[in-house]
Amino acid sequence: MSAASGAAHRACCAPPPTIFARAQRWTLADVPTLRAAAAGLYDSPAHALARHLDARGPVLTVSTACASGATAVGLAADLLRAGRADLIVAGGYDVLCRFVMRGFDALRSLTRDRVRPFDRRRSGLLLGEAAALVLMARDADGSRPRLGRLLGHASTSDATHIAAPDPEGRGLEHAIRLALAQADLDSGAVDFVSAHGTGTALNDRTETAVLKRVLGQRATAVPVNSIKAGMGHTMGAAATLEAIMCLLARARRRLRPRLRAAGAPSGAAAREPQHVARLRWL
């Protein structure tokens, strides 16, 4: 059994004040000790979980900002396929602090209103705090009940800007197409999209354009949702929460509509149809 976790980098940048106080009294000779302390702060939740579960395989912590939860789940799938573990607990977590809030405020990403992904009246995002984990096993292990399968995954980097994605969404589109290729599927097999959907104008424009290119003529028929309207942006935990929502929606054959007041959604890909095949809207 193994444990893997994802944590957004900014959640690891603000250790408790006691660490700073001790560090100020350290000398250059104590630098290795300081690095060890920082490393312990970074991956200690994953190691604590591994000790609690008596997991004896690889224990890894990845840091890919808001994609950390997805990266951890994808890495877990790779480890399972490689035979490095029988079971893996994977997911993401993140914590709120002043450093994080001020960072998003400096980016002018926050709103004082409700989060309205793909809504013309969007005004920004709100932050949330969460942890989300899934238990993953190899396909060959059919002895355990399961909610679903991870058919394909991919990670890309467009290297456009330190804090902003490529406005054309080329890296996002490439990742989607790579994941579909790994799953040996085409875009016609997609019947629901759990979008990043932060509620910012840039995110909505980028994701809508990418979904139109990937889904083609089906872009107006495939339902698109974002759980951030109800939970806020939980950063490192967001992608794993979305995966859990998709698994539960499939198991219960229900999908909650996103929370928003009256107002037409922007972009054809954000349309909410009255009836969706294999899913029933609440």
Secondary structure as a PSIPRED ss2 file (coil, helix, strand):
# PSIPRED VFORMAT (PSIPRED V4.0)

   1 M C   1.000  0.000  0.000
   2 S E   0.000  0.000  1.000
   3 A E   0.000  0.000  1.000
   4 A E   0.000  0.000  1.000
   5 S E   0.000  0.000  1.000
   6 G E   0.000  0.000  1.000
   7 A E   0.000  0.000  1.000
   8 A C   1.000  0.000  0.000
   9 H H   0.000  1.000  0.000
  10 R H   0.000  1.000  0.000
  11 A H   0.000  1.000  0.000
  12 C H   0.000  1.000  0.000
  13 C C   1.000  0.000  0.000
  14 A C   1.000  0.000  0.000
  15 P C   1.000  0.000  0.000
  16 P C   1.000  0.000  0.000
  17 P H   0.000  1.000  0.000
  18 T H   0.000  1.000  0.000
  19 I H   0.000  1.000  0.000
  20 F H   0.000  1.000  0.000
  21 A H   0.000  1.000  0.000
  22 R H   0.000  1.000  0.000
  23 A H   0.000  1.000  0.000
  24 Q H   0.000  1.000  0.000
  25 R H   0.000  1.000  0.000
  26 W C   1.000  0.000  0.000
  27 T C   1.000  0.000  0.000
  28 L H   0.000  1.000  0.000
  29 A H   0.000  1.000  0.000
  30 D H   0.000  1.000  0.000
  31 V H   0.000  1.000  0.000
  32 P H   0.000  1.000  0.000
  33 T H   0.000  1.000  0.000
  34 L H   0.000  1.000  0.000
  35 R H   0.000  1.000  0.000
  36 A H   0.000  1.000  0.000
  37 A H   0.000  1.000  0.000
  38 A H   0.000  1.000  0.000
  39 A H   0.000  1.000  0.000
  40 G H   0.000  1.000  0.000
  41 L H   0.000  1.000  0.000
  42 Y H   0.000  1.000  0.000
  43 D H   0.000  1.000  0.000
  44 S H   0.000  1.000  0.000
  45 P H   0.000  1.000  0.000
  46 A H   0.000  1.000  0.000
  47 H H   0.000  1.000  0.000
  48 A H   0.000  1.000  0.000
  49 L H   0.000  1.000  0.000
  50 A H   0.000  1.000  0.000
  51 R H   0.000  1.000  0.000
  52 H H   0.000  1.000  0.000
  53 L H   0.000  1.000  0.000
  54 D C   1.000  0.000  0.000
  55 A C   1.000  0.000  0.000
  56 R C   1.000  0.000  0.000
  57 G C   1.000  0.000  0.000
  58 P C   1.000  0.000  0.000
  59 V E   0.000  0.000  1.000
  60 L E   0.000  0.000  1.000
  61 T E   0.000  0.000  1.000
  62 V E   0.000  0.000  1.000
  63 S C   1.000  0.000  0.000
  64 T C   1.000  0.000  0.000
  65 A H   0.000  1.000  0.000
  66 C H   0.000  1.000  0.000
  67 A H   0.000  1.000  0.000
  68 S H   0.000  1.000  0.000
  69 G H   0.000  1.000  0.000
  70 A H   0.000  1.000  0.000
  71 T H   0.000  1.000  0.000
  72 A H   0.000  1.000  0.000
  73 V H   0.000  1.000  0.000
  74 G H   0.000  1.000  0.000
  75 L H   0.000  1.000  0.000
  76 A H   0.000  1.000  0.000
  77 A H   0.000  1.000  0.000
  78 D H   0.000  1.000  0.000
  79 L H   0.000  1.000  0.000
  80 L H   0.000  1.000  0.000
  81 R H   0.000  1.000  0.000
  82 A C   1.000  0.000  0.000
  83 G C   1.000  0.000  0.000
  84 R C   1.000  0.000  0.000
  85 A C   1.000  0.000  0.000
  86 D C   1.000  0.000  0.000
  87 L E   0.000  0.000  1.000
  88 I E   0.000  0.000  1.000
  89 V E   0.000  0.000  1.000
  90 A E   0.000  0.000  1.000
  91 G E   0.000  0.000  1.000
  92 G E   0.000  0.000  1.000
  93 Y E   0.000  0.000  1.000
  94 D E   0.000  0.000  1.000
  95 V C   1.000  0.000  0.000
  96 L C   1.000  0.000  0.000
  97 C C   1.000  0.000  0.000
  98 R H   0.000  1.000  0.000
  99 F H   0.000  1.000  0.000
 100 V H   0.000  1.000  0.000
 101 M H   0.000  1.000  0.000
 102 R H   0.000  1.000  0.000
 103 G H   0.000  1.000  0.000
 104 F H   0.000  1.000  0.000
 105 D H   0.000  1.000  0.000
 106 A H   0.000  1.000  0.000
 107 L C   1.000  0.000  0.000
 108 R C   1.000  0.000  0.000
 109 S C   1.000  0.000  0.000
 110 L E   0.000  0.000  1.000
 111 T C   1.000  0.000  0.000
 112 R C   1.000  0.000  0.000
 113 D C   1.000  0.000  0.000
 114 R C   1.000  0.000  0.000
 115 V C   1.000  0.000  0.000
 116 R C   1.000  0.000  0.000
 117 P C   1.000  0.000  0.000
 118 F C   1.000  0.000  0.000
 119 D E   0.000  0.000  1.000
 120 R C   1.000  0.000  0.000
 121 R C   1.000  0.000  0.000
 122 R C   1.000  0.000  0.000
 123 S C   1.000  0.000  0.000
 124 G C   1.000  0.000  0.000
 125 L E   0.000  0.000  1.000
 126 L C   1.000  0.000  0.000
 127 L E   0.000  0.000  1.000
 128 G C   1.000  0.000  0.000
 129 E C   1.000  0.000  0.000
 130 A E   0.000  0.000  1.000
 131 A E   0.000  0.000  1.000
 132 A E   0.000  0.000  1.000
 133 L E   0.000  0.000  1.000
 134 V E   0.000  0.000  1.000
 135 L E   0.000  0.000  1.000
 136 M E   0.000  0.000  1.000
 137 A E   0.000  0.000  1.000
 138 R C   1.000  0.000  0.000
 139 D C   1.000  0.000  0.000
 140 A C   1.000  0.000  0.000
 141 D C   1.000  0.000  0.000
 142 G C   1.000  0.000  0.000
 143 S C   1.000  0.000  0.000
 144 R C   1.000  0.000  0.000
 145 P C   1.000  0.000  0.000
 146 R C   1.000  0.000  0.000
 147 L C   1.000  0.000  0.000
 148 G C   1.000  0.000  0.000
 149 R C   1.000  0.000  0.000
 150 L C   1.000  0.000  0.000
 151 L C   1.000  0.000  0.000
 152 G C   1.000  0.000  0.000
 153 H C   1.000  0.000  0.000
 154 A C   1.000  0.000  0.000
 155 S C   1.000  0.000  0.000
 156 T C   1.000  0.000  0.000
 157 S C   1.000  0.000  0.000
 158 D C   1.000  0.000  0.000
 159 A C   1.000  0.000  0.000
 160 T C   1.000  0.000  0.000
 161 H C   1.000  0.000  0.000
 162 I C   1.000  0.000  0.000
 163 A C   1.000  0.000  0.000
 164 A C   1.000  0.000  0.000
 165 P C   1.000  0.000  0.000
 166 D C   1.000  0.000  0.000
 167 P C   1.000  0.000  0.000
 168 E C   1.000  0.000  0.000
 169 G C   1.000  0.000  0.000
 170 R H   0.000  1.000  0.000
 171 G H   0.000  1.000  0.000
 172 L H   0.000  1.000  0.000
 173 E H   0.000  1.000  0.000
 174 H H   0.000  1.000  0.000
 175 A H   0.000  1.000  0.000
 176 I H   0.000  1.000  0.000
 177 R H   0.000  1.000  0.000
 178 L H   0.000  1.000  0.000
 179 A H   0.000  1.000  0.000
 180 L H   0.000  1.000  0.000
 181 A H   0.000  1.000  0.000
 182 Q H   0.000  1.000  0.000
 183 A C   1.000  0.000  0.000
 184 D C   1.000  0.000  0.000
 185 L C   1.000  0.000  0.000
 186 D C   1.000  0.000  0.000
 187 S H   0.000  1.000  0.000
 188 G H   0.000  1.000  0.000
 189 A H   0.000  1.000  0.000
 190 V C   1.000  0.000  0.000
 191 D C   1.000  0.000  0.000
 192 F C   1.000  0.000  0.000
 193 V E   0.000  0.000  1.000
 194 S E   0.000  0.000  1.000
 195 A C   1.000  0.000  0.000
 196 H C   1.000  0.000  0.000
 197 G C   1.000  0.000  0.000
 198 T C   1.000  0.000  0.000
 199 G C   1.000  0.000  0.000
 200 T C   1.000  0.000  0.000
 201 A H   0.000  1.000  0.000
 202 L H   0.000  1.000  0.000
 203 N H   0.000  1.000  0.000
 204 D H   0.000  1.000  0.000
 205 R H   0.000  1.000  0.000
 206 T H   0.000  1.000  0.000
 207 E H   0.000  1.000  0.000
 208 T H   0.000  1.000  0.000
 209 A H   0.000  1.000  0.000
 210 V H   0.000  1.000  0.000
 211 L H   0.000  1.000  0.000
 212 K H   0.000  1.000  0.000
 213 R H   0.000  1.000  0.000
 214 V H   0.000  1.000  0.000
 215 L H   0.000  1.000  0.000
 216 G H   0.000  1.000  0.000
 217 Q H   0.000  1.000  0.000
 218 R H   0.000  1.000  0.000
 219 A H   0.000  1.000  0.000
 220 T H   0.000  1.000  0.000
 221 A C   1.000  0.000  0.000
 222 V C   1.000  0.000  0.000
 223 P C   1.000  0.000  0.000
 224 V E   0.000  0.000  1.000
 225 N E   0.000  0.000  1.000
 226 S C   1.000  0.000  0.000
 227 I C   1.000  0.000  0.000
 228 K H   0.000  1.000  0.000
 229 A H   0.000  1.000  0.000
 230 G H   0.000  1.000  0.000
 231 M H   0.000  1.000  0.000
 232 G C   1.000  0.000  0.000
 233 H E   0.000  0.000  1.000
 234 T C   1.000  0.000  0.000
 235 M H   0.000  1.000  0.000
 236 G H   0.000  1.000  0.000
 237 A H   0.000  1.000  0.000
 238 A H   0.000  1.000  0.000
 239 A H   0.000  1.000  0.000
 240 T H   0.000  1.000  0.000
 241 L H   0.000  1.000  0.000
 242 E H   0.000  1.000  0.000
 243 A H   0.000  1.000  0.000
 244 I H   0.000  1.000  0.000
 245 M H   0.000  1.000  0.000
 246 C H   0.000  1.000  0.000
 247 L H   0.000  1.000  0.000
 248 L H   0.000  1.000  0.000
 249 A H   0.000  1.000  0.000
 250 R H   0.000  1.000  0.000
 251 A H   0.000  1.000  0.000
 252 R H   0.000  1.000  0.000
 253 R C   1.000  0.000  0.000
 254 R E   0.000  0.000  1.000
 255 L E   0.000  0.000  1.000
 256 R C   1.000  0.000  0.000
 257 P C   1.000  0.000  0.000
 258 R C   1.000  0.000  0.000
 259 L C   1.000  0.000  0.000
 260 R C   1.000  0.000  0.000
 261 A C   1.000  0.000  0.000
 262 A C   1.000  0.000  0.000
 263 G C   1.000  0.000  0.000
 264 A C   1.000  0.000  0.000
 265 P E   0.000  0.000  1.000
 266 S C   1.000  0.000  0.000
 267 G C   1.000  0.000  0.000
 268 A H   0.000  1.000  0.000
 269 A H   0.000  1.000  0.000
 270 A H   0.000  1.000  0.000
 271 R C   1.000  0.000  0.000
 272 E C   1.000  0.000  0.000
 273 P C   1.000  0.000  0.000
 274 Q C   1.000  0.000  0.000
 275 H C   1.000  0.000  0.000
 276 V E   0.000  0.000  1.000
 277 A C   1.000  0.000  0.000
 278 R C   1.000  0.000  0.000
 279 L E   0.000  0.000  1.000
 280 R E   0.000  0.000  1.000
 281 W E   0.000  0.000  1.000
 282 L C   1.000  0.000  0.000
